[in-house]
């Protein structure tokens, strides 16, 4: 029962449970977040520092011009 390998049946049951808990619409967001977390974890062990995000190209609105 707990032999150390996960078979196709077990993976299918886990997928169904995750689908029920989070819903089909949330699965892509969940996968993206998990992937980014793993990537960040790997970078922390490799010693790479995260590069800061470049400033956005949109201009900030001028509060004096608000009507």
ABEGO torsion letter per residue (X at the ends): XBAGBBBAAAAAAAAAAAAAAAEAAAAAAAAAAAAAAAAAAAAAAAGBBBBBBBBBABBBBBAAABX
